[in-house]
Amino acid sequence: MDSIGQKIENIKRSGGYRELRYINSAQGSSAVIDGRRVLLLSSNNYLGLCNDERLKEAAIEAVKTYGVGSGGSRLTTGSMALHRELEERIASFKKRECGMVYNTGYMANLGTISGLTDESWTVFSDRLNHASIVDGCRLSKAKFVVYKHCDIKDLEKKLKRYKGKNNLVVTDGVFSMDGNIAPLKDILRIAKRHGAMTMVDDAHATGVIGKHGRGTEEYLGLEGEVDIQMGTLSKALGGEGGFIASRKEIVEYLRHRAKSFVYSTALSPATLATALASISIVESESFSREKLRIDSAWFRAELQAMGFSVPDGVTPIIPILVGDSDLGMEFSRRLMESRIYIPCIRPPTVPKNTSRLRVTIMATHKREELEWALEVLKDLGAELGITRGVGADG
């Protein structure tokens, strides 16, 4: 058996070694990384709320009133009035009976899926679903059936093949590495036909799409049809934490069964107050979301016109497909030298031969910043041969 040290060396030789970069400032359109101010084109802070003064003030007031920590798990001493207020606010925002807060989005998926399902269930999962969904399915011990990415025919074929009393279809609403939206209308139609429950991970949709920022359901005109809505407080909402919104009985059951909820110290007061403030901003202010939509569409079209391999889409997640991992890493390194931070996403995070630079636009980006980034991308893309075609992992 290889030692841990040998395994690390194997990771390095395979080109999969990751190094942490440390940010020394707030996340705005730019940030200080490793001592240098760079244009930030990779953050999930889609609406720029991470550094919003109103959220800072809400956090400060909560600390003054409640202190800095929650003091325990939710089922002992950790449940505060702010938890109840936030869960009620989430339920209202997502048009559901009840909300339930977890410490992270990962823990929300893990706890919800493994808490709800067991050996008597079959879970149907899109092939490109987030790792937290996959881990939740495996931990649950349910039969785990993967269907082809956004392939409705394959989903229906597998729902017919694996008939059972307890079925759950789970999908990302917006896929985090590609930025595409799940064909939710068709998924709901097929699931209902076969008596399956549905769950949507709206981490990258909440606050971003839909008239009021409620996510995939609202964007597609399907509000109230999904059984379990999952989301995070840490992306467009600018803070930290995860949540689900569903029927009262499902939430009540998960409060007893979701281990990542039961056995974790509760979120801090400042985090809860921040989330309450950000949801109010998202619902009442549409201009940031509209600017984000316009800038994302323009930036995507410019990249496509330059000859980059960029799929069509409507979200601020814009993957520049490179293919070869080493080429992608070199592209990212050269961009960083030019003071633009866009990390290369490589296998196993994405499938083999699909390494990409994952661009994300924020509402706080100025048009001149984005225009400058496009010029740099154009020159480097031509120099490295990226705009002439997509490579392949060796």
Sequence and secondary structure as in RCSB ss.txt:
>XXXX:A:sequence
MDSIGQKIENIKRSGGYRELRYINSAQGSSAVIDGRRVLLLSSNNYLGLCNDERLKEAAIEAVKTYGVGSGGSRL
TTGSMALHRELEERIASFKKRECGMVYNTGYMANLGTISGLTDESWTVFSDRLNHASIVDGCRLSKAKFVVYKHC
DIKDLEKKLKRYKGKNNLVVTDGVFSMDGNIAPLKDILRIAKRHGAMTMVDDAHATGVIGKHGRGTEEYLGLEGE
VDIQMGTLSKALGGEGGFIASRKEIVEYLRHRAKSFVYSTALSPATLATALASISIVESESFSREKLRIDSAWFR
AELQAMGFSVPDGVTPIIPILVGDSDLGMEFSRRLMESRIYIPCIRPPTVPKNTSRLRVTIMATHKREELEWALE
VLKDLGAELGITRGVGADG
>XXXX:A:secstr
   HHHHHHHHHHTT       B S  SSEEEETTEEEEE S S TTSGGG HHHHHHHHHHHHHH S   SBTT
TT   HHHHHHHHHHHHHTTSSEEEEESSHHHHHHHHHHHH  TTEEEEEETT  HHHHHHHHHHT EEEEE TT
 HHHHHHHHHHT  SEEEEEEESB TTT  B  HHHHHHHHHHTT EEEEE TTTTTTSSTTS  HHHHTT TT 
SSEEEEESSSTT S  EEEEE HHHHHHHHHH HHHHTSB   HHHHHHHHHHHHHHHH  HHHHHHHHHHHHHH
HHHHHTT B    SSSEEEEEEE HHHHHHHHHHHHHTTEE  EE TTTS TT EEEEEE  TT  HHHHHHHHH
HHHHHHHHHTGGG      
